């Protein structure tokens, strides 16, 4: 009987203490998990070897002078182009320097009726060009703005046709050297891939074009404007720094 009384007293004491214990628990501060620290945006490094493809549109402005003296008029040869590029860039703080070689197929075609010989049509086709340039730019992290300049070469076909029949009277293939100035913008899409747009103006040297004796010779002047979209892949370690 004594044991039953002691057990009953203990249970009563626990029941009496429970509200007080619950009150103590309710007063404890609730631990809240701290918000994760913001993750810093990755810093883009433009240094390294890269290669890629490009495509777009071009216009070749051509003026002919018969025997280098008498104007035969001018025409624009326009069309599409596609090609590739390979190069290397160095980044020093925000400044980016580079060297690049580019080669493109082209289909620029145009003609005009000769102002000196109205029975003839004179025309120019540009089927390829190449650029070897140095670059200097400024990187806004994932965006690169740059200018470029260097040497240019174009592969051209010059022809004279009859206005009346369209018959080819003479043709000459010619490779011309000159210079190029351009500018572009490129955006980093991933650590390896980037895309951009570019404009170039080619200043080509004047060139003497010889035809059959009956047609004589012409001195041709050429400037080319190009606008292309570009996609580049930058190689990672061990090629990049």
Steps between C-alpha positions, in 0.01 A plus 500: 500500500787732581654437154172587329480827694863591409435422127181708502686794660775485236250499211323798654826689534588437133156618384537816704846570353397439136335843439803675647738294283289575190510869585878486525522329157267754340727778618808359325610692184427328170815435296457619137741376230703789357436596136775379264758757402459639145721329242728741315470502121793322335773719354542431127855459369527556124857369480575193292489338158167500318351401168159544347272566205345811353244594236334809367481750216747702297514776240796560270509845338688485169598781262666442160718739298584403141881506462505669839360824356142481365230410751278202419283556808451324833286217637435319828553124518286367786428160649550260786812367667590217739832401652706441813752663731772394742690715747645563844417762763685638803307676778681747730254636756213620277708548185494217244756460219494244223612369163262334252497341157174475304412336168162525321326378189292773336248552221510875429377578147425823315539685168423818308483612138831662411471880479791504254373209283118476525493171308694328781412392852785496754462284811678377811459179701674452837510134601730504808684724742738470792593718797803500732440746783603622841230576761474734798193509720343563839318232699193583708524153658279291265488766225800580282518807274796519262657660196721328244732577211743327269543349155232383256497301175216445251459255211312657208386431146463795261304459177372689197177384333302615199193705596306374197562125531650450847794322337822506702761707316781477753581385854786535748559345842682718750615485864526835673663604829403786726414597856206458737352692794213367705316482831292244682316396815504153654307347791616202708223238507685235702863467618586368151240635256448859387303675225521842341467730202773675304539769232804531270600740224763381249717755316637316196783627280430601140576225251559482124269254323605373156252371242542382137671761281172615346371595846819655638551529876332659800614628836258388771439644846332294773364561853308235695255532791422191708264427787507154655369303796760288679503196729826412681621212715782580746723207592553435869801366690779435403464751217348791692670653801 
